[in-house]
Amino acid sequence: MLFNSYEFLFALLPIVLVGYYLLLPKVWRHAWLVLASFIFYGWWDYRFCSLLLLTITIDYVAGGRIAAATNPKVRKRWLRFSIISDLSILGFFKYYDLGAATINQITGWLGAESSLVPLLHLVLPVGISFYTFQAMSYSIDIYRGHARPARSFIDFACYVSLFPQLVAGPIVRYHEIDEQLRKRSHTWAKAGAGIVLFVLGLAKKVLIADAVALIAEWTFSHAAPGLAGAWSGLLAYTLQIYFDFSGYSDMAVGLGLLLGFQFPQNFHSPYKAISITDFWRRWHISLSSWLRDYLYIPLGGNRKGSVRTYINLFLTMLLGGLWHGANWTFVLWGAYHGLWLALERWNGKRGIGWRLPQPLQILMTFVIVMMGWVLFRAPTLDVAATMFRGLAGLNGWGDVYPMVGSSLLNWGIGLIGVALVFFARNTWEISWKPRAGLLVALAMLFLLCVGVFLVNTSSPFLYFQF
Amino acid sequence: MATRNEHPNLLNSFATASPRYVRGWAIVAVLFWLALLTGDWFVRLVEFRWQDKWLPLPVATGQPARTAESFVVPAETGGGLTKMVPVPRVAARYAEFHAEKIAYRDERGYFNEASPSSGYYPILMLGDSFLVSQETQTVAQALSNVSGHPVYNHGSAAAGPFLEMRRYLAADHLDPKPAIVVWDLAARELGAGLFQRQPIASWFRQTSHNKEIGAPAKPSIQWNNLMPDRVRRDWPNTSILAFFGRQLWGQIKLLAFQEWPWDVVGRDDPVFGPMLFYRENLRVLPLLTPGENAQAIVGVVQRIADEFRSRGQTLTVLLIPEKEQIHLRALSREDQQGLAGGDQLLAEIEMGLQAQGIPVVNLMPVFRNATEQRQRLYWRDDTHWNDAGIRLAAEEIWRVIEPLLKTSEKMDGR
């Protein structure tokens, strides 16, 4: 189920809130949220729920055993069990087919006539990367002594499966929410701020991301995009991914507040970054900090000399890229960012244009990030190569997404997106007061969003109502 | 690598404002949302009656449901498609005058006059909205006029090709059984997937088995219509918010950008002038390709025809082209290319059925010819046929079934 769907906004969410606040005793609230989260998750495919339950069970048991054990070897054994189990599930469902296809391709080059490893064509469970990382953080936090074990299985299941952040983050680490699971306040201030954040997030996703997505899709499905088409399409995708993802994060934070939770910030105007190092302080913060604390630092971080630091940065980003998807394009994207981070570390954590005026540093970083998005968006390396050729002008000037009729709206929204990205405060920076004008504006915005996503729903059977 | 804010600034703004004011603000916001969703659900259940999709459908039990009636359908300007054009000024260009007419409903709610004195209908028509549509008469009435035989119209709108067949077989209320069963298949329904998903043959057997053991057909909740994929489609289609949203967006697109909204498209036929087309047909028809598609459909229809044969009835298949396929010249070049395979699909189905000895009436070539002769067979503002189309269809059906009926009468000694 998506936040920007009718079934969520007009069915599940009201039922959840009514049950949570009006119908159920407080002690049942977490169980209620677990039930709602499994319905939310199972809406895609009910079979995914078993996998989620398995991950929850493994880490709950492992975390409990780690906390109960006094022998360091036993603690380590349970930690290994947790990590290996989680990564095995993630690896199998997300990366098996990629690995099998790669092996078959290599053996094919070496002369094998038939496939060595069978492809299983596994359906990727939605959000598995997010909840696996969350669940793993529980065992690791307990092992490190950063958190206490959960009070109950239901509490832990609530933490892992909590629907606001289940499928797209922010990745909430256990020690960040441990205290809130035990005791948290439910205030009108949280509810009000939650409403504002949710509606703004919805607008970012529905009004901006989905509108510019059409330009991006047009470009990336073009056989040979020209210079103008490639750059405009890439800019559109750059906007789309930001407004889509940060909009979703805003909605998650808003929903969390409605339920009394405070989730961490996930985006902080990333396109205002003056270097790639700065970009990763602002983009998908919950992932970059997870990778820093659970991968980069255990690899040695910057404690083992310059060369190891560069290698660690590169490896962290390489694996971070792979975390995003089972495709070599993501690995290359991770490697691309890893190389930039290593280069900037060598340059004293400064961007390559550090001597330039700040607006130019921002622009330079923005272009570097855009180039990375080609790898991120392209379904294959061939498509990425085609896009790069278009960006370099090797396909000529070429076509652009139509600039007639209602398509003009998409261009206009794209321009608004650019202005918001570079010149507006982000959703965590705004500090609007709860005034009547804000309420009316939000109501209109919400209505517009609902109208837009409902209009875009096909209505193949509408005619037969008459 | 990362820096984070502990809280959104908004939280501080709201926390430092007057608690009473913040509470009132949040309550009004929630009430606005609740009003929206309550209103939308009210309309869904009361007006759109979404629940009819999954609550047990009324099953014909063989008992009369109501008294037969005739009623006047008042005259109006504009058909089904003009109602989907959100700007009245634009819709008016395509609207036709639909004269006042008399319609009949029998005891079961079907479009028939009172039963004939003999109580015998030698011809039964099963199908969808093409059987219900009428200018001055339905196709069943036209066939009755052409043939001089009573024809029972067992059609209903928005039903697809299978529902009325199942209802007829469940009720099996026409006794003696009609010798000829004309089953209408509109071109947009000719997807092999649709046919193969319908377990019609097994359903036949189950129904006859139930009759043998005397087990009543138990209505049960249609759980499959409550599954996420169905709900995801049904809820936006039964939402008043979605309806108004589409209307508004349709107006904006038409007035500001001169673009047609999603569901309907207006074009000028070089011969017949302004005509409205159903965009869903333009989307669906190109997907219905000949070849394997036709073979699969023939296979399913053959099983159904065999079942009817075992009941002593002759199934006759009526293939109805869609308006978009007949008025190809009015469409864009892209749409014309997309719809080009439709003739072949219908022709292959026709040949396939004939090879199996199943009578078939393919209206495509007849309608094409008539249209070439500048005879308009469809409404400008509706997807269905007008009186000219209905009369021509009735004549074609009678041409095919007349010898079948004579053979049947000889065998029965009537």
Interface residues (C-beta under 8 A of the other chain):
Chain A: S5 Y6 E7 L9 F10 A11 P14 W43 W44 T187 W188 A189 K190 A191 G192 A193 I195 V196 L197 V253 L257 Q262 P264 Q265 H268 T277 W280 R281 I285 S288 S289 L291 R292 Y296 G405 S406 L408 T427 W428 E429 I430 S431 W432 K433 P434 R435 A436 L439 L442 A443 F446 L447 V450 G451 V452 L454 V455 T457 S458 S459 P460 F461 L462 Y463 F464 Q465 F466
Chain B: M1 A2 T3 R4 N5 H7 P8 N9 L10 L11 N12 S13 F14 A15 A17 P19 Y21 V22 R23 W25 A26 V28 A29 V30 F32 W33 L34 L36 L37 D40 W41 F48 G80 L81 K83 M84 S129 A157 A158 P228 V231 R232 R233 W235 P236 N237 S239 L241 A242 F244 G245 R246 L248 W249 I252 K253 A256 F257 Q258 E259 W262 D263 V264 Y278 E280 R283 T383
